Amino acid sequence: MKRQHPLSSFLFCPRCGEAGLEHVHERAIHCTHCDLTYFHNVASSVACFVLDKDGQILTVRRGREPAKGTLDLPGGFVDPEEGVEEAVRRELLEETGLRVQSMRYAFSIPNIYPYSGIDVYTADTFWVVRVESFEGAVAQDDAEGLVICSPEELRAEDFGLVSIRASIERLLADRSVLDD
């Protein structure tokens, strides 16, 4: 399937509303009427390798498209005026009811996230999050279920989103990602 860049659907200037936008390059459009050059930058997201004190890992089963029914890591988009660390805490609480005990940045992966017919270009950041236990955890928000296992039991093919699958492959190739 040929990808359509999100800017290709812009017909009118987002500032003045006039038609006749010029596509400057892959990331920007320019309005000749009000001289706006609008850059379409990536969205930030967070995904969490959530571990309890015994080293078990918590994953969620997706309750919505894309990739509904597949495994995922707790996480989501960073909200406007929110730092990525705040997003880690918020997303984990929203999806599982758990509170972060400690967190550490692990790595990032560029991604294209298909959402409602639009490709959202993202910078997915991955975090190692520690919680005391999974007691009281419950699937909430867009998580339809929780799956707890050892890191050795993870299988990349069970994860439906491209960057999440890539992160699991990276983790399986180098388990030191989870080390403190």
HUMO-V618523 format. One record per pair of residues at least 12 apart in sequence whose ideal C-beta (glycine too) atoms are under 6 Angstrom apart, sorted by the first residue. I is the first residue (numbers start at 1). J is the second residue. Records with the same first field share a line. If there is no record, write none. Layout:
I=J  J
This chain:
3=119
6=40  118
7=29  40
10=29
13=31  36
14=38
15=34  36
16=33  34
18=33
27=39  40
42=121  122  123
43=77  120  122
44=78  123
45=77  122  124
46=75  84  87  88  91  125
47=73  75  124  126
48=73  74  75  92  127  129
49=128
50=74  129
51=130
52=131  133  134
56=148
57=151
58=134  148
59=71  147
60=72  74  95  143  146
61=144  145
63=142  143  144
64=142
66=114
67=160  161
70=160
71=158  159
72=164
73=164
74=91  92  95  96
75=91
76=91
84=125
88=103  127
94=141
95=140  141  143
96=137
97=137  138
98=131  137
100=129
101=130  131  132
102=130
103=127  129
104=128
105=127
106=126  128  177
107=126
108=123  125
109=124  163  166
111=124  163
124=163
126=167
128=178
134=148
154=168
156=168  169
